[in-house]
Amino acid sequence: MDRKMANRKLIRLSHLKNKLATENLEEIDWVTFGVIVKKVTPQSANNGRTFSIWRLNDLRDLNECVSLFLFGEVHKEHWKTEQGTV
């Protein structure tokens, strides 16, 4: 993990909204970790393609969640991932 995190900044999911407002994260090599706390049944977009929505949380502030939309190959590969997975 030390090797993977070298030269990267950890941003907690519960702080992400504030960081997006105050920093230009496009210029920073950053990572975050989250737990899937809720999954919505896969949906169909207007174009007919299926996608998933996950609600992620860092378990620090249960009121602060991030919605992650999975499309295309990412959806196909990960839609069966279990709730509670990190």
Secondary structure, DSSP 4 states (H G I P E B T S, - for coil): -HHHHTT-EE--HHHHHHHHHHS-GGGS-EE---EEEEEEEEEE-TTS-EEEEEEEE-SS-TT--EEEEE-HHHHHHHTTPPTT--
